[in-house]
């Protein structure tokens, strides 16, 4: 499945040129898109679907929810997931699992 048309998206919050440029600036500064780090080739992974036209059922959406982490924190990330099966909103939850949550001591 493909996402929402890029030309359409350029006029909408979450997909404007300014937002995309700002996001690129964070990545260029050394931050990491944690989901993309685990799934560099995955397509059709979205976190938002418009309510119009049955977009979610057709999986026509955008990935506009992220965990962007520092390289130092990325070393402790065990998983970064999109919970697309969780319904109740036009967005779905995303999850970041740390290998050693704060406060837990290693043996």
C-alpha positions as CSV (number, residue, x, y, z in Angstrom):
1,X,0.0,0.0,0.0
2,X,1.1,3.5,-0.6
3,X,0.8,6.6,1.6
4,X,-1.1,9.7,1.0
5,X,-0.1,11.5,-2.1
6,X,2.9,13.7,-1.4
7,X,1.6,16.7,-3.5
8,X,-1.7,16.6,-1.4
9,X,0.3,16.3,1.8
10,X,2.5,19.4,1.2
11,X,-0.5,21.6,2.1
12,X,-1.3,19.8,5.4
13,X,0.2,20.0,8.9
14,X,2.6,17.2,9.4
15,X,3.9,17.2,5.9
16,X,4.8,20.7,5.0
17,X,8.2,21.5,3.4
18,X,9.2,23.4,6.6
19,X,8.4,20.4,8.8
20,X,10.2,18.0,6.6
21,X,13.3,20.3,6.5
22,X,13.2,20.7,10.2
23,X,13.0,17.0,10.7
24,X,16.0,16.5,8.3
25,X,17.9,19.1,10.4
26,X,17.4,16.9,13.5
27,X,18.7,13.8,11.7
28,X,21.7,15.7,10.3
29,X,22.5,16.9,13.9
30,X,23.0,13.2,14.9
31,X,19.5,12.2,16.1
32,X,18.1,8.9,14.9
33,X,14.6,7.9,13.7
34,X,14.4,4.8,15.9
35,X,11.7,3.0,13.9
36,X,13.7,3.5,10.6
37,X,16.8,2.3,12.4
38,X,15.1,-1.1,13.1
39,X,13.2,-1.2,9.8
40,X,15.2,0.6,7.1
41,X,13.3,-1.0,4.2
42,X,9.8,-1.3,5.6
43,X,7.1,0.3,3.5
44,X,3.4,0.9,4.4
45,X,4.2,1.6,8.0
46,X,2.0,4.5,9.0
47,X,0.9,6.1,12.2
48,X,-1.9,8.4,10.9
49,X,-4.8,7.8,8.5
50,X,-7.4,10.3,7.6
51,X,-11.0,9.4,8.5
52,X,-12.1,10.1,5.0
53,X,-12.4,7.5,2.3
54,X,-11.6,4.4,4.4
55,X,-7.9,5.3,4.4
56,X,-7.0,3.2,7.4
57,X,-8.7,0.1,6.0
58,X,-6.8,0.7,2.7
59,X,-3.6,1.6,4.7
60,X,-3.3,4.9,2.9
61,X,-1.6,7.1,5.5
62,X,1.4,8.9,6.8
63,X,4.1,8.1,9.4
64,X,4.0,11.4,11.4
65,X,4.6,10.1,14.9
66,X,8.2,9.4,15.8
67,X,10.7,8.6,18.6
68,X,13.7,10.5,17.5
69,X,16.6,9.8,19.9
70,X,20.2,10.8,20.5
71,X,22.9,8.4,19.4
72,X,23.7,7.8,23.1
73,X,20.1,6.7,23.8
74,X,19.8,4.7,20.6
75,X,22.4,2.3,21.9
76,X,19.9,1.4,24.7
77,X,16.8,1.1,22.4
78,X,15.6,-2.6,22.3
79,X,12.6,-1.9,20.0
80,X,10.7,0.8,18.2
81,X,7.2,-0.3,17.1
82,X,4.1,1.0,15.4
83,X,0.9,-0.4,17.0
84,X,-1.3,-0.1,13.9
85,X,-3.8,-2.6,15.1
86,X,-4.8,-0.3,18.1
87,X,-7.9,1.5,17.0
88,X,-9.8,4.5,18.5
89,X,-8.1,7.5,16.8
90,X,-6.9,8.6,13.5
91,X,-3.4,7.9,14.9
92,X,-2.1,4.7,16.4
93,X,0.3,4.4,19.3
94,X,4.0,4.0,18.9
95,X,6.3,2.2,21.3
96,X,9.9,2.6,22.4
97,X,11.4,-0.1,24.5
98,X,14.6,0.5,26.3
99,X,17.0,-2.4,27.0
100,X,17.8,-1.2,30.5
101,X,14.9,1.0,31.8
102,X,16.0,3.8,34.2
103,X,16.4,2.6,37.8
104,X,17.1,-1.0,36.9
105,X,20.6,-2.2,37.8
106,X,22.5,-4.6,35.6
107,X,23.8,-7.7,37.3
